[in-house]
Amino acid sequence: MRRYPYGMAALVILLLGLASGAYLAANPPPKLNATIRMWVFAGTHRDAYLKAIPAFEAAHPGVKVDLQLVFGTTLPARLQAAFLAGVDVPDVVEIEIGSAGSFFRGPLKDVGFLDLTDRLHSTGLWDKMVQARFAPYTSRGRVFGLPHDVHPVMLAYRRDLMEEAGIDPASLTTWANFIGAARKVTVPNKRYMLELSDSNTDQFQPMLFQRGGGYFDASGNCIMDNETAVQTMLWYVPLVAGPKMIANNLGGGGILTQAMESGYFVCLVTPDWRSKGYEVDIPRLSGNMALMPLPAAVEGGRRTSAWGGTMLGITRKCSQPDLAWDLAMHLYLNKDDLAGRFEETNILPAMSEVWSHPSFSNPRKYWSGQPLGKLYAELAPDVPFQYTSPYIISARNKLGEALVECVQFYKANGEAGFETFCRKRLKESADQIRRLQQRNPYQ
């Protein structure tokens, strides 16, 4: 018998492929009887929408919504592949803010999402939602996503440790005041005033946004080496490295729980969604935690920032865009549903009319009786604009690399030559992004 020329392993793979293909041809998977297919990346969103969808279907006889959970980084890659192939494209999809801009590459007519700009203005939603939250989902003046949230940032703190140190949180109106107070509290390797990372931009990014900086400006120009970025880096790195550091990072999960319970950290940078994580993961601190606005960079400056976000988009492949829009309105604008979700997640919706619901003013035992929703809502109108680009993912990675190298330089050299190094290193990262942008005439 003549041997298979490519080897026994290749022959086995070929035979298995033929067999599986024959089986699928004889036993095709059942077709989904759905009018609208929707993808989400967060389990909490999926759970909330499963509760809301039956009412939508009841109001639209014959309509069936197929809601699918596609986890984390898998969703952007799968959606990009679907757009390129033109198959398996959902009708409605939620995208995380950090990757949304990557879908806006090419001529506007080729963007995979419907342009929602005119709908937003004709329905009045443009004026009813926090307008800064449209910026991450906008390209060349056209809006492709509906904002799910606001995610204003505050500081969560151990109330007892502040009281023991004689620190009045109300007096910490600027970062200069905060750092001065931190010197009284920080004990190297035992206690730090604040949780900040020296190896990723999770906390650096909100600090940059707070000061009016970012990755790109409204025209799509890369600005991550401008003076605001430089000054933020010069301010941030000594907080997490060197002899005067007041901040450290241990990671999340059980380690953070232990760190907070033991008093290793006094304060945590806390967007609305993260506050729910503490309630779940650190229940022993109930009644001993409290919230305060971020200190401002300068007296009278912005007292908040933003961390994270989600957009809802309707794809161009959607055969019934008006029905998909109705679904988006049902999921994102129902006041009672949004109030219930807030109680379950602490996530502040982008629709400002909802904030008047009593659920947002209820005192929370965990937060020392503070009305968590009201505190976040008061800061929400001042969240900074975040502009995007098709190269947002690359920009975030490059800024992260620059942060790590600036930290390493400071640990080795201190202030000597530090500013020069920061300026050079940030420019290197920004120039790499600009070279990528030059290849794309559609910005």
Backbone hydrogen bonds, N-H to C=O, Kabsch-Sander energy under -0.5 kcal/mol:
donor,donor_aa,acceptor,acceptor_aa,energy
7,G,4,Y,-1.7
11,L,7,G,-1.7
12,V,8,M,-2.4
13,I,9,A,-2.2
14,L,10,A,-2.4
15,L,11,L,-2.6
16,L,12,V,-2.6
17,G,13,I,-2.4
18,L,14,L,-2.5
19,A,15,L,-2.5
20,S,16,L,-2.8
21,G,17,G,-2.4
22,A,18,L,-2.3
23,Y,19,A,-2.2
24,L,20,S,-2.4
25,A,21,G,-2.1
26,A,22,A,-1.9
27,N,23,Y,-2.1
34,A,32,L,-1.5
35,T,64,K,-2.7
36,I,64,K,-1.9
38,M,66,D,-2.9
39,W,92,V,-2.0
40,V,68,Q,-2.2
46,R,42,A,-2.3
47,D,43,G,-2.6
48,A,44,T,-1.9
49,Y,45,H,-2.7
50,L,46,R,-2.2
51,K,47,D,-1.0
52,A,48,A,-1.1
53,I,49,Y,-2.8
55,A,52,A,-0.6
56,F,52,A,-1.2
57,E,53,I,-2.7
58,A,54,P,-2.3
59,A,55,A,-1.6
60,H,56,F,-0.7
60,H,57,E,-0.6
63,V,60,H,-2.3
66,D,36,I,-3.1
66,D,64,K,-0.5
67,L,65,V,-0.8
68,Q,38,M,-3.1
68,Q,66,D,-0.5
70,V,40,V,-3.0
70,V,68,Q,-0.6
71,F,69,L,-0.5
72,G,41,F,-0.9
74,T,71,F,-1.4
75,L,71,F,-0.9
75,L,72,G,-1.1
77,A,73,T,-1.2
78,R,74,T,-2.6
79,L,75,L,-2.9
80,Q,76,P,-2.7
81,A,77,A,-2.1
82,A,78,R,-2.2
83,F,79,L,-2.7
84,L,80,Q,-2.2
85,A,81,A,-2.4
86,G,82,A,-2.2
87,V,82,A,-0.9
91,D,37,R,-1.8
92,V,37,R,-2.2
93,V,313,G,-2.3
94,E,39,W,-2.0
95,I,311,M,-2.2
97,I,309,G,-2.4
99,S,96,E,-1.9
100,A,96,E,-1.1
101,G,97,I,-0.6
102,S,99,S,-1.0
103,F,100,A,-2.0
104,F,101,G,-1.9
110,D,107,P,-1.9
111,V,107,P,-0.5
111,V,108,L,-1.1
112,G,103,F,-0.7
114,L,314,I,-3.6
116,L,114,L,-0.6
116,L,143,V,-3.0
117,T,143,V,-0.7
120,L,116,L,-2.6
121,H,117,T,-1.8
122,S,118,D,-2.8
123,T,119,R,-2.0
124,G,121,H,-0.6
125,L,120,L,-0.8
126,W,120,L,-1.9
127,D,124,G,-0.9
128,K,124,G,-0.9
129,M,125,L,-1.6
130,V,350,A,-1.5
131,Q,129,M,-0.7
133,R,130,V,-1.7
134,F,131,Q,-1.7
135,A,131,Q,-0.6
135,A,132,A,-0.7
137,Y,134,F,-1.7
138,T,135,A,-1.6
139,S,142,R,-2.6
142,R,139,S,-1.8
144,F,137,Y,-3.0
145,G,137,Y,-0.5
146,L,312,L,-2.6
148,H,310,T,-2.7
149,D,310,T,-0.5
150,V,348,L,-1.6
153,V,305,S,-1.1
154,M,270,T,-2.3
155,L,292,M,-3.2
156,A,154,M,-0.5
156,A,268,L,-2.6
157,Y,290,A,-2.7
158,R,266,V,-2.3
159,R,157,Y,-0.8
159,R,288,N,-2.2
160,D,288,N,-0.6
162,M,158,R,-1.8
163,E,159,R,-2.3
164,E,160,D,-2.6
165,A,161,L,-1.6
166,G,163,E,-1.2
167,I,162,M,-2.6
168,D,166,G,-0.5
171,S,168,D,-2.2
172,L,169,P,-1.6
173,T,171,S,-1.7
175,W,296,A,-2.4
178,F,174,T,-2.3
179,I,175,W,-2.9
180,G,176,A,-2.0
181,A,177,N,-2.2
182,A,178,F,-2.2
183,R,179,I,-1.3
184,K,181,A,-1.2
185,V,181,A,-0.7
185,V,182,A,-0.8
186,T,182,A,-2.9
187,V,191,R,-2.6
190,K,187,V,-2.8
191,R,187,V,-3.0
192,Y,264,Y,-3.6
193,M,246,I,-0.9
194,L,246,I,-1.6
195,E,267,C,-1.1
196,L,194,L,-0.7
196,L,248,N,-1.6
205,Q,201,T,-2.5
207,M,203,Q,-1.3
208,L,204,F,-2.2
209,F,205,Q,-2.6
210,Q,206,P,-2.5
211,R,207,M,-1.1
212,G,209,F,-2.2
213,G,208,L,-2.4
217,D,221,N,-1.9
220,G,217,D,-2.0
223,I,215,Y,-2.3
224,M,215,Y,-0.8
226,N,223,I,-2.0
230,V,226,N,-2.4
231,Q,227,E,-2.8
232,T,228,T,-2.1
233,M,229,A,-2.3
234,L,230,V,-2.7
235,W,231,Q,-1.7
236,Y,232,T,-2.7
237,V,233,M,-2.2
239,L,236,Y,-1.5
240,V,236,Y,-0.8
240,V,237,V,-1.5
241,A,237,V,-1.1
245,M,242,G,-1.3
246,I,239,L,-1.4
247,A,239,L,-2.1
248,N,194,L,-1.5
255,I,252,G,-1.0
257,T,253,G,-1.8
258,Q,254,G,-2.3
259,A,255,I,-2.4
260,M,256,L,-2.6
261,E,257,T,-2.4
262,S,258,Q,-2.3
263,G,259,A,-0.6
263,G,260,M,-0.7
264,Y,259,A,-2.6
265,F,259,A,-0.9
266,V,192,Y,-1.5
267,C,193,M,-1.2
268,L,156,A,-2.6
269,V,195,E,-0.5
270,T,154,M,-3.4
272,D,152,P,-1.2
274,R,271,P,-0.7
275,S,271,P,-1.2
275,S,272,D,-0.6
276,K,272,D,-0.8
277,G,273,W,-0.9
278,Y,274,R,-1.4
279,E,275,S,-1.6
280,V,276,K,-1.9
281,D,277,G,-3.0
282,I,278,Y,-3.0
285,L,282,I,-1.6
286,S,283,P,-1.9
287,G,366,Y,-1.1
288,N,285,L,-2.6
289,M,366,Y,-1.2
290,A,157,Y,-1.7
292,M,155,L,-2.1
294,L,153,V,-0.6
294,L,303,R,-1.8
296,A,173,T,-2.8
301,G,298,V,-2.6
307,W,151,H,-1.4
311,M,95,I,-2.5
312,L,146,L,-2.2
313,G,93,V,-3.0
313,G,311,M,-0.5
315,T,91,D,-2.1
315,T,313,G,-0.5
316,R,112,G,-2.6
318,C,315,T,-1.4
324,A,320,Q,-2.2
325,W,321,P,-2.4
326,D,322,D,-2.0
327,L,323,L,-2.0
328,A,324,A,-2.3
329,M,325,W,-2.5
330,H,326,D,-2.2
331,L,327,L,-2.4
332,Y,328,A,-2.3
333,L,329,M,-1.9
334,N,330,H,-0.7
335,K,333,L,-0.6
338,L,334,N,-2.7
339,A,335,K,-2.1
340,G,336,D,-2.3
341,R,337,D,-2.4
342,F,338,L,-2.3
343,E,339,A,-1.9
344,E,340,G,-1.2
345,T,341,R,-2.5
346,N,342,F,-3.1
348,L,346,N,-0.5
352,S,128,K,-1.8
352,S,350,A,-0.9
354,V,351,M,-1.4
355,W,352,S,-1.3
356,S,353,E,-1.0
357,H,354,V,-2.3
360,F,357,H,-2.0
361,S,358,P,-1.6
362,N,358,P,-0.8
364,R,370,Q,-2.3
365,K,363,P,-0.5
368,S,365,K,-1.3
369,G,364,R,-2.5
370,Q,364,R,-0.5
370,Q,367,W,-2.3
372,L,370,Q,-1.4
374,K,360,F,-1.5
375,L,371,P,-2.1
376,Y,372,L,-2.1
377,A,373,G,-2.7
378,E,374,K,-2.2
379,L,375,L,-0.8
379,L,376,Y,-0.6
380,A,376,Y,-1.5
382,D,379,L,-2.0
383,V,380,A,-1.9
386,Q,132,A,-0.7
387,Y,216,F,-0.6
388,T,135,A,-0.5
392,I,389,S,-1.7
395,A,391,Y,-2.5
396,R,392,I,-2.4
397,N,393,I,-2.0
398,K,394,S,-2.6
399,L,395,A,-2.4
400,G,396,R,-2.0
401,E,397,N,-2.1
402,A,398,K,-2.1
403,L,399,L,-2.4
404,V,400,G,-2.1
405,E,401,E,-2.1
406,C,402,A,-2.4
407,V,403,L,-2.4
408,Q,404,V,-2.2
409,F,405,E,-2.3
410,Y,406,C,-2.4
411,K,407,V,-2.3
412,A,408,Q,-1.6
413,N,409,F,-2.6
414,G,410,Y,-2.4
416,A,413,N,-1.1
418,F,415,E,-1.9
419,E,415,E,-0.5
421,F,417,G,-2.1
422,C,418,F,-2.7
423,R,419,E,-2.5
424,K,420,T,-2.1
425,R,421,F,-3.1
426,L,422,C,-2.7
427,K,423,R,-1.9
428,E,424,K,-2.1
429,S,425,R,-1.9
430,A,426,L,-2.6
431,D,427,K,-3.0
432,Q,428,E,-1.7
433,I,429,S,-1.5
434,R,430,A,-2.4
435,R,431,D,-2.2
436,L,432,Q,-1.4
437,Q,433,I,-2.4
438,Q,434,R,-2.0
439,R,435,R,-0.6
439,R,436,L,-1.1
440,N,437,Q,-1.8
443,Q,441,P,-0.9
